[in-house]
């Protein structure tokens, strides 16, 4: 392998590494966006439920009505949080699959590149 070929290889590996880092950064930004969106939804839910609890506390016509209202709010909040948890699990699985696919692709490309420069390691 000539010096020029070695330099070209180093340049190509460096360029590809930068491309990989850019791809990883873009994927991380997508993950961050989805995570923060989920957190905002959860915060909105808790703020809404807090507001409803205050309204219930001020408008209930007795202890029994207040307790019944609290139970209904707790049930509704639990159901909505379960739905959000399911959504978050789907997002996590989707992101895991994307990370996994990216890593597998990069390993395959790297392996092919190493084989092309290593005598006796053909496919």
C-alpha positions in Angstrom: 0.0 0.0 0.0 1.5 3.3 -1.0 1.7 6.4 1.1 -0.8 8.1 -1.1 -3.3 5.2 -0.7 -2.7 5.2 3.1 -3.5 9.0 3.3 -6.6 8.5 1.1 -7.7 5.8 3.4 -7.1 7.9 6.5 -9.0 10.8 4.9 -11.9 8.5 4.0 -12.1 7.0 7.4 -12.0 10.4 9.0 -14.7 11.7 6.7 -16.9 8.6 7.3 -16.4 9.0 11.1 -17.6 12.6 10.9 -20.6 11.5 8.8 -21.4 8.8 11.5 -21.1 11.4 14.2 -23.5 13.7 12.4 -25.9 10.8 11.8 -25.7 9.9 15.5 -26.2 13.6 16.6 -29.3 13.8 14.3 -30.8 10.6 15.8 -30.0 11.9 19.4 -31.9 15.1 18.5 -34.9 13.1 17.4 -34.8 11.1 20.6 -34.5 14.3 22.7 -37.4 15.9 20.9 -39.6 12.9 21.5 -38.6 12.6 25.2 -39.2 16.3 25.9 -42.5 16.1 24.1 -43.5 13.2 26.4 -42.3 15.1 29.5 -44.3 18.2 28.5 -47.4 16.0 28.0 -46.9 14.5 31.5 -46.4 17.9 33.0 -49.5 19.2 31.3 -51.5 16.3 32.6 -50.4 16.9 36.2 -51.1 20.6 35.9 -54.6 19.9 34.6 -55.2 17.3 37.3 -54.0 19.8 40.0 -56.4 22.4 38.7 -59.2 19.9 38.7 -58.4 18.9 42.3 -58.5 22.5 43.5 -61.9 22.9 41.7 -63.2 19.7 43.3 -62.0 20.8 46.8 -63.7 24.2 46.4 -67.0 23.0 44.8 -67.6 19.6 46.5 -70.8 19.7 48.6 -69.4 17.4 51.3 -66.7 15.0 52.2 -68.3 12.0 50.3 -68.5 14.0 47.1 -64.9 15.1 47.5 -63.6 11.6 48.1 -65.7 10.3 45.1 -64.3 13.0 42.9 -60.7 12.3 44.1 -61.1 8.6 43.2 -62.4 9.5 39.7 -59.5 11.9 39.2 -57.0 9.3 40.3 -58.5 6.7 38.0 -58.5 9.0 35.0 -54.9 10.1 35.8 -53.8 6.5 36.1 -55.4 5.6 32.8 -53.8 8.5 31.0 -50.4 7.9 32.5 -50.7 4.2 31.4 -51.4 5.4 27.8 -48.4 7.7 28.0 -46.2 5.0 29.3 -47.2 2.7 26.4 -46.5 5.5 23.9 -43.1 6.1 25.6 -42.3 2.4 25.3 -43.1 2.5 21.6 -40.8 5.5 21.2 -38.0 3.7 23.1 -38.4 0.6 21.0 -38.4 2.6 17.8 -35.2 4.5 18.9 -33.5 1.2 20.0 -34.2 -0.2 16.5 -32.8 2.9 14.8 -29.7 2.8 16.9 -29.2 -0.9 16.4 -29.7 -0.6 12.6 -27.2 2.3 12.5 -24.6 0.3 14.5 -25.1 -2.8 12.4 -24.7 -0.8 9.2 -21.5 0.9 10.4 -20.0 -2.4 11.5 -20.8 -4.0 8.1 -19.2 -1.1 6.3 -16.2 -1.1 8.5 -15.7 -4.8 8.1 -16.0 -4.5 4.4 -13.4 -1.7 4.4 -11.0 -3.7 6.6 -11.4 -6.7 4.3 -10.6 -4.6 1.2 -7.3 -3.5 2.7 -6.3 -6.8 4.4 -4.8 -9.5 2.2 -6.3 -13.0 2.7 -9.5 -11.7 4.4 -11.7 -11.8 1.3 -15.4 -12.4 1.7 
